[in-house]
Each structure stands twice: as structure tokens, then as C-alpha cells.
Amino acid sequence: MIFSLGNLVESLAGVLRAGYPDYPVYDSPMQQGTGLPCFFIFFMPSTIEGHIGDRYMRDLGVDIVFVQQRNIVGGNILIHEVAEYLDEVLELIPYSDGSGQTALIRTYERRWQEEDMELHYQFHIRKRVELPKDITLMQKLEGDIYVKEK
């Protein structure tokens, strides 16, 4: 299975759409045309650590931001409902790379906070990944053989 940031964003968007099908999910800020309420998926500072062979440990910080109209009646109630939903569904994320296979990815250090009438739901994903090897094995060797005489 191939692990990529794009596939992770799509997998997270699928989780959000399952609970809130009428709320758009964006992966980058938009200046105009943003339908509210909505979700944004951002990556926070992340680290990568080399391991033996071509393996790496990726620690990805993720911030799911829920945005709604400002100063609406019951706005805090909706933020709390979304936070509870995310608490329930984001412990194990169903991840798909588009091949039809699905794997569960565990999240770590989940926390949420309200900031300026927005919900920031933050967590980390820690995955050991291996770089793909594009090895072309030699099929045939041709050439001249030179033997040095003494």
C-alpha cells in the first residue's frame, strides 16, 4: 500500500463527509466561494526520521479546522458536537490509496480547542514508511573482455 499525503487528505475528507455530508471539505484556504460551515485539513509541523535501510518514521501533525458563521446562536453547541464526532471517529482512520485496499491508521495525541469561534482538532499520525525501490536488474551483459598480459 502506498502512503502519501494526498491519499491521507482524501481519507480524512471521507471521514468528515460521512458525518457531515452537507459541509464542504477543503485542503487549502480559499479567498472566495467558501461554503460555511465547512472543514479545512492542514498539516502542522511534521518530522521524518531515518531508520535502517530505506525506511523512515514519519510523524505528521494534522489540524482539522471546523469553520462556521461568526456570532450565530448555538455556535458553541455545534462546535462541541463536531468535536465529539471527531473524538469518536478519528482514533482509527480508514486509509485508502485508491487501489481498493483499506488499512486503519492510528492517531496519537488528539486534542481540540476553540479559537475565535473555530474548532481546531489536532492529532499526529506516526507511520513507518519505506521508499519505493526502482531497481532495474541486469538482464544481459555485453561487452569486450580485456585481459592484461604479463
GROMACS elastic network, one bead per residue, 0.5 to 0.9 nm:
[ bonds ]
;  ai    aj funct       b0    kb
    1    96     6  0.83310   500
    1    97     6  0.66735   500
    1    99     6  0.80223   500
    1   101     6  0.76433   500
    1   102     6  0.87041   500
    1   103     6  0.85877   500
    2     7     6  0.86085   500
    2    96     6  0.87341   500
    2    97     6  0.60053   500
    2   129     6  0.88329   500
    2   132     6  0.89706   500
    3     6     6  0.86968   500
    3     7     6  0.69696   500
    3     8     6  0.74852   500
    3    95     6  0.87734   500
    3    96     6  0.86173   500
    3    97     6  0.68191   500
    3   127     6  0.88067   500
    3   129     6  0.74171   500
    4     7     6  0.53222   500
    4     8     6  0.62340   500
    4     9     6  0.87780   500
    4    97     6  0.77844   500
    5     9     6  0.62150   500
    5    10     6  0.86802   500
    6     9     6  0.51949   500
    6    10     6  0.63451   500
    6    11     6  0.86693   500
    6    97     6  0.89345   500
    7    10     6  0.50696   500
    7    11     6  0.60924   500
    7    12     6  0.86095   500
    7    95     6  0.75651   500
    7    96     6  0.66501   500
    7    97     6  0.55236   500
    7    98     6  0.76355   500
    8    11     6  0.50284   500
    8    12     6  0.61470   500
    8    13     6  0.84833   500
    8    95     6  0.66137   500
    8    96     6  0.77133   500
    8    97     6  0.80593   500
    9    12     6  0.51532   500
    9    13     6  0.60381   500
    9    14     6  0.85898   500
    9    27     6  0.73481   500
    9    41     6  0.70125   500
    9    42     6  0.87286   500
   10    14     6  0.61908   500
   10    15     6  0.88226   500
   10    95     6  0.85130   500
   10    96     6  0.82317   500
   10    97     6  0.89335   500
   11    14     6  0.50974   500
   11    15     6  0.65793   500
   11    16     6  0.89114   500
   11    93     6  0.75452   500
   11    94     6  0.66561   500
   11    95     6  0.53017   500
   11    96     6  0.62464   500
   11    97     6  0.84039   500
   12    15     6  0.51253   500
   12    16     6  0.63769   500
   12    17     6  0.86678   500
   12    41     6  0.80831   500
   12    90     6  0.87271   500
   12    93     6  0.72467   500
   12    94     6  0.81457   500
   12    95     6  0.79119   500
   13    16     6  0.50429   500
   13    17     6  0.60354   500
   13    18     6  0.85117   500
   13    25     6  0.62021   500
   13    26     6  0.82595   500
   13    27     6  0.89009   500
   13    39     6  0.86294   500
   13    41     6  0.79923   500
   14    17     6  0.50984   500
   14    18     6  0.61043   500
   14    19     6  0.88982   500
   14    94     6  0.88214   500
   15    18     6  0.52203   500
   15    19     6  0.67951   500
   15    20     6  0.87555   500
   15    86     6  0.89326   500
   15    89     6  0.74977   500
   15    90     6  0.81626   500
   15    93     6  0.76324   500
   15    94     6  0.79160   500
   16    19     6  0.55052   500
   16    20     6  0.59689   500
   16    21     6  0.75381   500
   16    23     6  0.84064   500
   16    24     6  0.89885   500
   16    25     6  0.75399   500
   16    39     6  0.79161   500
   16    86     6  0.82797   500
   17    22     6  0.75107   500
   17    23     6  0.71574   500
   17    24     6  0.77853   500
   17    25     6  0.75988   500
   18    21     6  0.58416   500
   19    82     6  0.88948   500
   19    85     6  0.75866   500
   20    23     6  0.56247   500
   20    24     6  0.85050   500
   20    82     6  0.89445   500
   21    24     6  0.76825   500
   22    37     6  0.87780   500
   22    38     6  0.86253   500
   23    35     6  0.76327   500
   23    36     6  0.72511   500
   23    37     6  0.59530   500
   23    39     6  0.70518   500
   24    34     6  0.82990   500
   24    35     6  0.66891   500
   24    36     6  0.78409   500
   24    37     6  0.76093   500
   24    39     6  0.63333   500
   24    40     6  0.85719   500
   25    38     6  0.59374   500
   25    40     6  0.57468   500
   25    41     6  0.75175   500
   26    29     6  0.72912   500
   26    30     6  0.82695   500
   26    34     6  0.87889   500
   26    38     6  0.77390   500
   26    39     6  0.61801   500
   26    41     6  0.63815   500
   27    39     6  0.84836   500
   27    40     6  0.55231   500
   27    42     6  0.64211   500
   28    40     6  0.68452   500
   28    41     6  0.72958   500
   28    42     6  0.72683   500
   29    34     6  0.87391   500
   29    40     6  0.75485   500
   30    33     6  0.71708   500
   30    34     6  0.62874   500
   31    34     6  0.73403   500
   32    35     6  0.89671   500
   34    37     6  0.86577   500
   34    38     6  0.77942   500
   35    38     6  0.63359   500
   35    68     6  0.89821   500
   36    39     6  0.86308   500
   36    67     6  0.67455   500
   36    68     6  0.53353   500
   36    69     6  0.64805   500
   37    66     6  0.72804   500
   37    67     6  0.55193   500
   37    69     6  0.67263   500
   38    65     6  0.83004   500
   38    66     6  0.58931   500
   38    67     6  0.54651   500
   38    68     6  0.66359   500
   39    64     6  0.67262   500
   39    65     6  0.55194   500
   39    67     6  0.62273   500
   39    68     6  0.89376   500
   40    63     6  0.80903   500
   40    64     6  0.57064   500
   40    65     6  0.50368   500
   40    66     6  0.65721   500
   40    67     6  0.79132   500
   41    62     6  0.72225   500
   41    63     6  0.59999   500
   41    65     6  0.64496   500
   42    61     6  0.85341   500
   42    62     6  0.59089   500
   42    63     6  0.51107   500
   42    64     6  0.63131   500
   42    65     6  0.78065   500
   43    46     6  0.76073   500
   43    60     6  0.71377   500
   43    61     6  0.55908   500
   43    63     6  0.59809   500
   43    64     6  0.86293   500
   44    60     6  0.72594   500
   44    62     6  0.54921   500
   44    63     6  0.64380   500
   44   122     6  0.86200   500
   44   124     6  0.89927   500
   45    59     6  0.89555   500
   45    60     6  0.72674   500
   45    61     6  0.58955   500
   45    62     6  0.84796   500
   46    58     6  0.74936   500
   46    59     6  0.55570   500
   46    61     6  0.53944   500
   46    62     6  0.86856   500
   46   124     6  0.86437   500
   47    57     6  0.81501   500
   47    58     6  0.59632   500
   47    59     6  0.51846   500
   47    60     6  0.66333   500
   47    61     6  0.85336   500
   48    56     6  0.65007   500
   48    57     6  0.55956   500
   48    59     6  0.62202   500
   48    60     6  0.83823   500
   49    55     6  0.87958   500
   49    56     6  0.55113   500
   49    57     6  0.51078   500
   49    58     6  0.65726   500
   49    59     6  0.83884   500
   50    53     6  0.85423   500
   50    54     6  0.79441   500
   50    55     6  0.64704   500
   50    57     6  0.65182   500
   50    58     6  0.89389   500
   51    54     6  0.71654   500
   51    55     6  0.51958   500
   51    56     6  0.51289   500
   51    57     6  0.69291   500
   51   128     6  0.88070   500
   52    55     6  0.59902   500
   52    56     6  0.79254   500
   53    56     6  0.85757   500
   53   130     6  0.83872   500
   54   129     6  0.84030   500
   54   130     6  0.55506   500
   54   131     6  0.56913   500
   54   132     6  0.83368   500
   54   133     6  0.86235   500
   55   128     6  0.67458   500
   55   129     6  0.55529   500
   55   131     6  0.64849   500
   56   127     6  0.82531   500
   56   128     6  0.55720   500
   56   129     6  0.53135   500
   56   130     6  0.62276   500
   56   131     6  0.80237   500
   57   126     6  0.68668   500
   57   127     6  0.57852   500
   57   129     6  0.62967   500
   57   130     6  0.88417   500
   58   125     6  0.77517   500
   58   126     6  0.55965   500
   58   127     6  0.53626   500
   58   128     6  0.61656   500
   58   129     6  0.71680   500
   59   124     6  0.65027   500
   59   125     6  0.56989   500
   59   127     6  0.67272   500
   59   128     6  0.88176   500
   60   123     6  0.83700   500
   60   124     6  0.54002   500
   60   125     6  0.51184   500
   60   126     6  0.63860   500
   60   127     6  0.83622   500
   61   122     6  0.72723   500
   61   123     6  0.59544   500
   61   125     6  0.66161   500
   61   126     6  0.89281   500
   62   121     6  0.81472   500
   62   122     6  0.55780   500
   62   123     6  0.54525   500
   62   124     6  0.59601   500
   62   125     6  0.76895   500
   63   120     6  0.62619   500
   63   121     6  0.56256   500
   63   123     6  0.67510   500
   63   124     6  0.88588   500
   64   119     6  0.79211   500
   64   120     6  0.58231   500
   64   121     6  0.50698   500
   64   122     6  0.62952   500
   64   123     6  0.87243   500
   65   118     6  0.67977   500
   65   119     6  0.55013   500
   65   121     6  0.62908   500
   65   122     6  0.85094   500
   66    79     6  0.76103   500
   66    82     6  0.79590   500
   66   118     6  0.57201   500
   66   120     6  0.66408   500
   66   121     6  0.81219   500
   67    70     6  0.86704   500
   67    79     6  0.88244   500
   67   117     6  0.75212   500
   67   118     6  0.51199   500
   67   119     6  0.68378   500
   68    72     6  0.85524   500
   68    75     6  0.76940   500
   68    78     6  0.89835   500
   68    79     6  0.87241   500
   68   117     6  0.75251   500
   68   118     6  0.69600   500
   69    72     6  0.63317   500
   69    75     6  0.80243   500
   69   117     6  0.83606   500
   70    75     6  0.78201   500
   70   116     6  0.84839   500
   70   117     6  0.64730   500
   70   118     6  0.87444   500
   71    74     6  0.87880   500
   71    75     6  0.70405   500
   71   117     6  0.77422   500
   72    75     6  0.53679   500
   72    76     6  0.87389   500
   73    76     6  0.82089   500
   73    77     6  0.89023   500
   74    77     6  0.51837   500
   74    78     6  0.65704   500
   74    79     6  0.88774   500
   75    78     6  0.53250   500
   75    79     6  0.63831   500
   75    80     6  0.87985   500
   75   117     6  0.74371   500
   76    79     6  0.50079   500
   76    80     6  0.61993   500
   76    81     6  0.86146   500
   76   114     6  0.87065   500
   76   117     6  0.74024   500
   77    80     6  0.51579   500
   77    81     6  0.62087   500
   77    82     6  0.87241   500
   78    82     6  0.61923   500
   78    83     6  0.85434   500
   79    82     6  0.52271   500
   79    83     6  0.61573   500
   79    84     6  0.86781   500
   79   114     6  0.78438   500
   79   117     6  0.80897   500
   79   118     6  0.74106   500
   79   119     6  0.61453   500
   80    84     6  0.61534   500
   80    85     6  0.86038   500
   80   119     6  0.84662   500
   81    84     6  0.51787   500
   81    85     6  0.62414   500
   81    86     6  0.86927   500
   82    85     6  0.50407   500
   82    86     6  0.61720   500
   82    87     6  0.85589   500
   82   119     6  0.82708   500
   83    86     6  0.51371   500
   83    87     6  0.61247   500
   83    88     6  0.87290   500
   83   112     6  0.70717   500
   83   113     6  0.88052   500
   83   119     6  0.74935   500
   83   120     6  0.87886   500
   83   121     6  0.72019   500
   84    88     6  0.63532   500
   84    89     6  0.88637   500
   85    88     6  0.51928   500
   85    89     6  0.63329   500
   85    90     6  0.84504   500
   86    89     6  0.52372   500
   86    90     6  0.55572   500
   86    91     6  0.84980   500
   86   121     6  0.77992   500
   87    90     6  0.59133   500
   87    91     6  0.70820   500
   87   110     6  0.79890   500
   87   111     6  0.86284   500
   87   121     6  0.89759   500
   88    91     6  0.69203   500
   89    92     6  0.68440   500
   89    93     6  0.72226   500
   90    93     6  0.56113   500
   90   106     6  0.80146   500
   90   107     6  0.68457   500
   90   110     6  0.84972   500
   90   123     6  0.89980   500
   91   105     6  0.81643   500
   91   106     6  0.57988   500
   91   107     6  0.53823   500
   91   108     6  0.77405   500
   91   110     6  0.82301   500
   92   104     6  0.56418   500
   92   105     6  0.53053   500
   92   107     6  0.63230   500
   93   103     6  0.80726   500
   93   104     6  0.53322   500
   93   105     6  0.50437   500
   93   106     6  0.64279   500
   93   107     6  0.75504   500
   94   102     6  0.62377   500
   94   103     6  0.57152   500
   94   105     6  0.64576   500
   95   101     6  0.84154   500
   95   102     6  0.54504   500
   95   103     6  0.51790   500
   95   104     6  0.58465   500
   95   105     6  0.65272   500
   96    99     6  0.72071   500
   96   100     6  0.69477   500
   96   101     6  0.60372   500
   96   103     6  0.66021   500
   96   104     6  0.88485   500
   97   100     6  0.73682   500
   97   101     6  0.71228   500
   97   102     6  0.75242   500
   98   101     6  0.73126   500
   98   102     6  0.87178   500
   99   102     6  0.84351   500
  105   125     6  0.75381   500
  105   126     6  0.86182   500
  105   127     6  0.82135   500
  106   124     6  0.88520   500
  106   125     6  0.67034   500
  106   126     6  0.78471   500
  106   127     6  0.89204   500
  107   110     6  0.70424   500
  107   123     6  0.63710   500
  107   124     6  0.56630   500
  107   125     6  0.50266   500
  107   126     6  0.74281   500
  108   123     6  0.57803   500
  108   124     6  0.50037   500
  108   125     6  0.61683   500
  108   126     6  0.76651   500
  109   122     6  0.78282   500
  109   123     6  0.52754   500
  109   124     6  0.61027   500
  109   125     6  0.88798   500
  110   121     6  0.73216   500
  110   122     6  0.57299   500
  110   124     6  0.71225   500
  111   120     6  0.83332   500
  111   121     6  0.59344   500
  111   122     6  0.54473   500
  111   123     6  0.64417   500
  112   119     6  0.69433   500
  112   120     6  0.54774   500
  112   122     6  0.59684   500
  112   123     6  0.86290   500
  113   118     6  0.83009   500
  113   119     6  0.59026   500
  113   120     6  0.54329   500
  113   121     6  0.66966   500
  113   122     6  0.85522   500
  114   117     6  0.61996   500
  114   118     6  0.55388   500
  114   120     6  0.63030   500
  114   121     6  0.88368   500
  115   118     6  0.52018   500
  115   119     6  0.63788   500
  115   120     6  0.72282   500
  116   119     6  0.84071   500
  130   133     6  0.87224   500
  136   139     6  0.85814   500
  138   141     6  0.72742   500
